């Protein structure tokens, strides 16, 4: 009897070893791609991705990484048992964006078949205040002279927007706003006067336009150029 049981026990042990060797976690997400449509600039968008483990061993989430600091990730736990799930919460801040936007989140796990899983947020951010140009290239200005430049601010929203201030930390730059209140469909000009100092070789900084618009109280426009003697 013992002689008959020995081979059977050996086979059972081998099957258990084989089963254990092939056991693995499997990350699955029902909707890894989320199109949020069109949102107004300045809105913070919340979305939840549900991560599931369809494998037969625990799934460990090693790291989550966003493609941009504008997207914050929240994950309550980093281990998902077989058959279990966890909610990955995201918050996208649209304040500095306009037009078509695509942001990704990489989920690194111990899933041997797909260790780097990509989640995607995409949509359109509708700008209320459109600044042109977005960056101000001063070109080359001769030391001892001055140059006058203009930045235009368009109100594409449905309520008046007030410009509360327009300034620059650059000592060579003086900023003057036109109309203080911009009605829907109207625009105003920001005048930038630049007077390089004799010791300047390059100009690099920004102007700050402050408004009373909820969600976007401040607009920053980079300013750069060179100085000739």
C-alpha positions as CSV (number, residue, x, y, z in Angstrom):
1,X,0.0,0.0,0.0
2,X,2.8,2.4,0.9
3,X,4.6,1.6,-2.3
4,X,1.5,2.6,-4.3
5,X,1.0,5.9,-2.3
6,X,4.6,7.1,-2.7
7,X,4.4,7.8,-6.5
8,X,1.0,9.5,-6.0
9,X,2.3,11.8,-3.3
10,X,5.3,12.6,-5.4
11,X,3.0,13.6,-8.3
12,X,0.9,15.7,-6.0
13,X,3.9,17.6,-4.7
14,X,5.2,18.2,-8.2
15,X,1.8,19.6,-9.3
16,X,1.8,21.9,-6.3
17,X,5.3,23.2,-7.1
18,X,4.4,23.7,-10.7
19,X,1.2,25.6,-9.7
20,X,3.1,27.8,-7.3
21,X,5.8,28.5,-9.9
22,X,3.2,29.8,-12.4
23,X,1.1,31.8,-9.9
24,X,1.4,35.5,-10.7
25,X,-0.5,38.8,-10.2
26,X,-2.3,40.5,-13.1
27,X,-3.1,44.2,-13.1
28,X,-6.3,45.1,-14.9
29,X,-8.0,48.5,-15.4
30,X,-11.5,48.6,-17.0
31,X,-11.1,52.1,-18.3
32,X,-7.4,53.1,-18.4
33,X,-8.2,56.0,-20.9
34,X,-10.4,58.9,-19.6
35,X,-11.6,61.7,-21.8
36,X,-12.9,64.5,-19.6
37,X,-14.3,66.5,-22.5
38,X,-14.0,70.3,-22.2
39,X,-13.4,72.1,-18.9
40,X,-12.8,75.8,-18.2
41,X,-9.2,76.9,-17.4
42,X,-8.6,76.9,-13.7
43,X,-10.9,74.0,-12.9
44,X,-9.5,71.1,-10.8
45,X,-10.7,67.8,-12.2
46,X,-11.1,64.7,-10.0
47,X,-11.1,61.2,-11.5
48,X,-10.8,57.7,-10.1
49,X,-9.2,54.7,-11.9
50,X,-10.1,51.3,-10.4
51,X,-7.1,48.9,-10.3
52,X,-7.9,45.2,-10.1
53,X,-5.8,42.1,-9.5
54,X,-7.1,39.3,-11.8
55,X,-4.1,37.1,-11.0
56,X,-3.6,34.4,-8.4
57,X,-1.0,36.0,-6.2
58,X,-0.9,39.4,-4.4
59,X,-0.2,42.5,-6.7
60,X,2.3,45.0,-5.3
61,X,2.2,48.6,-6.5
62,X,5.8,49.6,-6.4
63,X,5.4,53.2,-7.5
64,X,2.9,55.6,-9.2
65,X,4.3,58.4,-11.3
66,X,2.6,61.3,-13.0
67,X,3.9,62.9,-16.2
68,X,3.3,66.4,-14.8
69,X,3.2,68.0,-11.3
70,X,-0.3,69.3,-12.3
71,X,-1.7,65.9,-11.6
72,X,-1.8,64.7,-8.0
73,X,-2.2,61.0,-7.2
74,X,-3.8,59.4,-4.1
75,X,-3.6,55.6,-3.4
76,X,-4.9,54.2,-0.1
77,X,-2.8,51.0,-0.2
78,X,-0.2,49.4,-2.3
79,X,-1.1,45.7,-2.2
80,X,-4.1,44.1,-3.9
81,X,-5.1,40.5,-3.1
82,X,-6.2,38.2,-5.9
83,X,-9.7,39.2,-7.0
84,X,-9.4,42.5,-5.1
85,X,-9.3,46.1,-6.3
86,X,-8.2,49.6,-5.1
87,X,-9.2,53.1,-6.2
88,X,-6.4,55.3,-7.6
89,X,-7.6,58.9,-7.2
90,X,-6.3,61.7,-9.5
91,X,-6.7,65.5,-9.4
92,X,-5.7,67.5,-12.5
93,X,-5.2,71.2,-12.1
94,X,-5.9,73.0,-15.4
95,X,-4.8,76.5,-14.3
96,X,-1.7,76.7,-16.5
97,X,-3.1,74.9,-19.6
98,X,-5.1,75.7,-22.6
99,X,-6.3,73.7,-25.6
100,X,-5.8,70.0,-26.1
101,X,-4.2,68.3,-23.0
102,X,-3.0,64.8,-22.4
103,X,-1.5,63.6,-19.1
104,X,-0.3,60.1,-18.2
105,X,0.1,58.2,-15.0
106,X,2.5,55.2,-14.8
107,X,1.7,52.4,-12.4
108,X,4.7,50.2,-11.6
109,X,3.8,46.8,-10.2
110,X,5.1,43.2,-9.8
111,X,2.9,42.0,-12.7
112,X,5.5,40.1,-14.7
113,X,3.5,40.5,-18.0
114,X,3.0,44.3,-17.7
115,X,5.2,45.9,-15.0
116,X,4.6,49.4,-16.3
117,X,0.9,50.2,-16.8
118,X,-0.1,53.6,-18.3
119,X,-3.3,55.5,-17.4
120,X,-4.3,58.5,-19.5
121,X,-6.3,61.7,-18.9
122,X,-7.1,63.8,-21.9
123,X,-9.4,66.6,-23.0
124,X,-9.7,70.2,-23.9
125,X,-9.0,73.1,-21.5
126,X,-11.0,76.2,-22.6
127,X,-9.1,79.4,-21.8
128,X,-11.0,82.3,-20.4
129,X,-8.1,84.8,-20.6
130,X,-5.9,84.3,-23.6
131,X,-2.5,86.0,-23.5
132,X,-0.5,86.7,-26.7
133,X,2.3,86.3,-27.0
134,X,2.7,83.6,-24.3
135,X,6.4,84.4,-24.1
136,X,7.9,87.8,-24.9
137,X,11.0,87.8,-27.0
138,X,12.7,91.2,-26.8
139,X,15.3,90.4,-29.4
140,X,18.4,92.6,-29.0
141,X,18.3,96.0,-27.4
142,X,21.1,98.4,-27.3
143,X,22.3,99.5,-23.8
144,X,21.3,103.1,-23.0
145,X,18.2,102.9,-25.2
146,X,14.7,101.6,-24.5
147,X,12.2,99.4,-26.3
148,X,8.4,99.3,-26.1
149,X,6.5,96.0,-26.4
150,X,2.9,94.9,-26.0
151,X,1.1,91.8,-24.6
152,X,-2.6,91.4,-25.4
153,X,-5.1,89.9,-23.0
154,X,-8.4,88.6,-24.5
155,X,-11.5,87.8,-22.4
156,X,-13.1,84.7,-24.0
157,X,-15.3,84.0,-21.0
158,X,-18.9,85.1,-20.2
159,X,-18.2,87.5,-17.3
160,X,-16.1,90.7,-17.0
161,X,-12.5,90.2,-15.7
162,X,-10.6,92.9,-13.8
163,X,-6.9,93.2,-14.0
164,X,-5.8,94.2,-10.5
165,X,-2.1,94.7,-11.3
166,X,0.6,94.2,-13.9
167,X,4.2,94.2,-12.6
168,X,7.7,92.7,-13.1
169,X,10.5,92.0,-10.7
170,X,13.0,93.0,-13.4
171,X,14.5,96.4,-12.6
172,X,14.9,97.2,-16.3
173,X,11.2,96.6,-17.0
174,X,8.2,98.9,-16.4
175,X,4.7,97.4,-17.0
176,X,1.5,99.4,-17.6
177,X,-2.0,97.9,-18.1
178,X,-4.6,99.4,-20.4
179,X,-8.2,98.9,-19.5
180,X,-8.6,97.6,-15.9
181,X,-11.9,95.8,-16.7
182,X,-12.3,93.5,-19.7
183,X,-15.8,92.6,-20.8
184,X,-16.6,89.3,-22.5
185,X,-15.3,89.5,-26.1
186,X,-13.0,92.5,-25.3
187,X,-9.3,92.7,-25.0
188,X,-6.7,95.0,-23.4
189,X,-3.0,95.7,-24.0
190,X,-0.2,95.4,-21.5
191,X,2.6,97.8,-22.3
192,X,6.2,96.7,-21.4
193,X,8.9,99.3,-21.4
194,X,12.4,97.9,-21.3
195,X,15.6,100.0,-20.6
196,X,18.7,97.8,-20.3
197,X,21.4,98.9,-17.9
198,X,25.0,99.4,-19.1
199,X,26.2,96.2,-17.3
200,X,23.5,94.0,-18.8
201,X,24.4,91.4,-21.4
202,X,21.1,89.4,-21.2
203,X,17.6,90.0,-20.1
204,X,15.6,87.2,-18.5
205,X,12.6,87.3,-16.2
206,X,8.9,87.6,-16.4
207,X,5.9,89.9,-16.0
208,X,3.0,89.1,-13.7
209,X,-0.6,89.9,-14.5
210,X,-3.0,89.6,-11.6
211,X,-6.8,89.3,-12.1
212,X,-10.0,88.7,-10.1
213,X,-10.8,85.6,-12.1
214,X,-11.5,82.5,-10.0
215,X,-9.2,79.7,-10.7
216,X,-6.6,81.8,-12.5
217,X,-5.8,84.9,-10.3
218,X,-2.3,85.2,-11.8
219,X,-0.8,85.0,-15.3
220,X,3.0,84.8,-15.8
221,X,4.6,85.8,-19.1
222,X,8.3,84.9,-19.6
223,X,10.5,87.8,-20.9
224,X,13.9,87.3,-22.5
225,X,16.4,89.1,-24.8
226,X,20.0,90.2,-25.2
227,X,21.8,93.6,-24.8
228,X,24.3,95.1,-27.2
229,X,26.8,97.7,-26.3
